């Protein structure tokens, strides 16, 4: 069965705030309240998995409720496997000999009595460890400058390479491109694909802490002289420096990468806007004893909390006043809308399409979409603004209007009408349009300003400013010819789909109530060498209308791929596509990421279903549930006891089909990623699968 994370759930019930354990992902914080979990034993250090925390004190490890889990050697660090299957400790015995010990986390949130694996070197000491974000690697550093990578599923050694420094701390980037290693003033960034050093940084002061942003776009390095350096991971050049961090003990980014929490002292935390370091949110805790900080966020509740330890507690504090990363949201929405606009319209000839879509029209459309999105995001900004009349510029005949919540503007006003501008609060702004600055602040780019004093309307027009679309062209826009190629291939893929469906319906294999969707999309990216590449997504999904889903799709409790006519039809289309038009993307030695989603409905499983083992045995397999990393176990002995396992069985059935039926993929480096989803409702319409292929550097 799936091993669940111990969660802290924060709820408000009348005047009482309750804290209790729940299964991972089944509940979320419901109120913006703080919660202090008192501990009888001082938490000297901790690690978290979402809202679940384990902490250590000398030789002991404790769960959040103070349950002593085991006694080990003297513990100096603790890491939880991101898929929550195990916990690793960095320990030393009375003689000072250091080791890494890995303990199993069982379904009751207890640790195994003895380690599953002990990493102890004969001629060196273990000095640091780090899990990759996808839970597929555990890196262990040693005093002989050796880095060893282990597979956390079976704890077997995968590979070893030699650093130039003794690792005192290590961290993976979320995209698994990099492993950063620090000692003293030196920091090495390793390109894991090539197993070479991508960059060596030499700081002016000893490194206290470092971490990658959640998007892996930035590396944050904090030094003893109270400075935090923000590096762009495309170039590993400093893009900003944040100072005045007091003792600068630790740092941790928020989920968007716009803010970073800094442990200034054992009683003080500051949450700093990386784009505008003058914005700082201060958290004071007079109890003291803080040694570590984490930020957790739940998408469903849209709450962020900072977790930290004190001398006598683990504290969850709601982070208030943080604004979204608007430019990041803008980039995503802009590309989605622009890619949709660039698709060839039904019935549109190629000649008309090429006239409508070209580099000039794309840039103009990008500017229009940017203003549309920014204006929607900035709704209410002017209504909340305090407007002040500023100085008059005689050379441009414009008066400054100052706002308390965004940059000011210069409004063209004839000199003889200036005396009519005496009270900014009386001005009315109509048809306002906005844009975003690089520092993530909104600015007004167009407005019709009505002055009731003289009944006249004045036009502020800065629409020709350099827009986000233009500023981001090199980084975020896919070359037009690739977009057009993708559009034509999607049309060809639709043709393959319609031919296969038509034949299946003629042979009464499937009804016309099954709807299969295919989609292609070219997506800009950057590789581990910092070079711009374009990845290619090819998606296959289906839906079956409710009254026909039991006929065309999986029956309750079934998971064999061939038992779903809809699934087999989708896979048949996929096979024909990769045997023909899309065969050119199956290139020996290149990488493809295959994301498979299996779903199940909420029908209860009263007695464990038989699993015949046809797809293999899985123990603690990393899997994403509602896009959050978890793990799952599936074997013949225990069978299928819950719907999550059933959804997983449907997903791995697809992998089995791909490996057997599309043999050409065997020449590629394949990275499978499993996603499972269990509906809240019962019904056969909630039993289905989907597949997304991402061909890395496809063009």
Secondary structure, DSSP 8 states (H G I E B T S, - for coil): --------EEEEETTEEEEE---TTT----SS--EEEE-SS---EEEEETTEEEEEETTEEEETT--EEEE-SEEEEEEE-TTSSEEEEEEE-TT--EEEEEEEB-TTS-B-SS-SEEE--SSS-EEEEEE-TTSS-EEEEETTSEEEEEETTTTEEEEEEE-SS--SEEEE-TTSSEEEEEETTEEEEEETTTTEEEEEEE-SS-EEEEEE-TTSSEEEEEETTTEEEEEETTTTEEEEEE---TT--EEEE-TTSSEEEEEEETTEEEEEESS-TT-EEEEE-TT-----EEEEEETTTTEEEEEEE-SSEEEEEE--S----HHHHHHHHHHHHHHHHTS--TT--HHHHHHHSSHHHHHHHHHHHHHHHHHHHTTTHHHH--EEEEEEETTTTEEEEEESSS--EEEE--GGGGGG---GGGEEEEEEEEEE-TTS-EEEEEEEEEETTTTEEEEEE-TTS--HHHHTHHHH---HHHHHHHHHHHHHHHHHHHHHHHHHHHTTSS-TTEEEEEEEEEEEEE-TTS-EEEEEEEEEEEEE-HHHHHHHS--TT---GGG-HHHHHHHHHHHHHHHTTTGGG--TT-EEEEEEEEEE-----SS-B----TT--EEEEEEEETTEEEEEEE-TTT-B-SHHHHHHHHHHHHHHHHHHH-GGGGGSEEEEEEEEEE-SS-SGGG--EEEEEEETT--
